[in-house]
C-alpha cells in the first residue's frame, strides 16, 4: 500500500524534496492536535488517528484531504478574516504532513508523543446550573440525514442569563451538529406531542420563527463562555429545544445528547442577543430568494444599524444557507466608507455550517451598514443539488428549500469592548494569515496527568516566559524566566479542569495554544 501510494505521488508530481519530517519528531503532535479530536474511538470521524499505524493506514486519505484543504473542516476563508479557535493547519503543518507522506512515512528515532486522552463527559470542573438532556432516541432513517428536535422544559421560574454552555453528545459517532433554541410559545412542545416518535422531525428550523437561537455545537467545538459580565437571556418557563442532525447511515443508533448551562451571578449583566440581522425576508435588495431550475444567481442584501443604537459590539457571526448555496460573504461599511470584513465562505457545505467567534470583540461603528451577498447554483453541476433533474427552488424551512441568513451575537457597545479578547491565540484581527507559525504544538492535548510538552520554533538558549490563563482571563500558572532547550516540559500544579490558554513569550515573538486540562 505504501509503495503504491508513493508511485501515485511520483506520477502526479507530488513528491517534494525531503524535509526530514518524521512521525515521532513533529507529525504526531500535529495529527493529535488537529485531527484526533474527531478521529478517535467513539467520535464522528470514520477512522481513528490515534497512533502511527492508524496514520499509515489512512495515509492516502490524509494526503488527499490535507492537500485539497478539506480537512480539518474549516469553511471560513482565513485570508479574509481570522476567527477564534480556528481548526486550521498552518503552512508549515500542512507541508510537514505532506512531506512526511511523500518521503515514505518515516517513524523517526525520537520517542513519539503519547496519544491524547479525550473526555467522555464534561470538560469543565464546575457543577452546571441547568442540565437539559433529551430522552433516548433511536435513529429510524435508513438512507437520509434527519434533523430531529427534542423539547426539554427548563423548569425556570425566573429568567436567567447564560454565561456559558457545554454540549455533550450522547453518541459522538452519530451526532453531526446540535442547534439549541429557547421557545416560550409552546409551539415546539405541541409539535413534539403530535409526532409519534421521540422528538419531532423538522428541517431548517424548529418549526416556529418565535424560538430564539441560543447556541450550537459541531464536532471539535469547545464549551462556549462569554466575556465577563455578558450573558444570553433565557426566559422563565422556556422550553429548551435541541435540533440534532443525524447523518445518513446511522439507522438503529441511539443518542441522548445533553447541554450543561452555566448562569451568571454578576450584579449587572449586559444582555447579548443572537438575531438574523441579515436575512432573505427583510434584507434582500434583489429578492425574492428564488432560483430557477438550471440557473445560477447571486443575491445581495443590506441592513443599516439605527443611529440611535450607537456602536454595537459583535462577538460571533453565523451564516446559514441550504444545499443550493455555494458562497456567502458579509462585511460592514462605516460612515467614513471604511470596509470591515466579517466572514467569507467560498465553498459552502451545509454539513459543516457553524457559528464563528471573532478573535476579539468586533465593534461596528455608529450608523454602519451591514452587507451580505451569496451565490446559488441550481444546476446539475452542484454536487449538493437535492434534485436531478433540477427544479425551481424558493425560500422555505425545508433543507430542499433555500435560505440566506447571517446571524450575529451582539450587545450595545461599552468603552473598552474592542480590547476584549475571545481567543488568546490572537495574532491579527482581519489581516491575511502570517506565513510564520505563531502556534505551539502541545502534547498530549487534552492534558490528563498535569504534565505536557511544548514544541515551538524557538532558538536554542533563547530567554522565554510562560503564562497560562483560564477562560475568565485569570492567570493560573506562570514561569517568568527560563531558557529554551529543544522543547519545554511543563508540570502543572493542581488546578481546576477546563480550557486553558497558553502564551509562550520570547524577546521577539509570542506563541500561543489552547489546552484542555483534565485530571
PyMOL commands that set and color helices and strands:
alter all, ss='L'
color gray80, all
select helices_A, chain A and resi 2-12+23-34+52-57+59-67+91-102+187-194+307-309+350-352+417-419
alter helices_A, ss='H'
color red, helices_A
select strands_A, chain A and resi 130-133+137-138+146-153+160-168+175-183+200-201+212-218+224-225+230-234+239-246+254-255+258-263+270-279+290-291+295-304+312-320+325-333+339-345+356-364+369-378+393-394+405-412+441-443+451-455+463-469+475-483+488-491+498-506+510-517
alter strands_A, ss='S'
color yellow, strands_A
deselect
rebuild
show_as cartoon
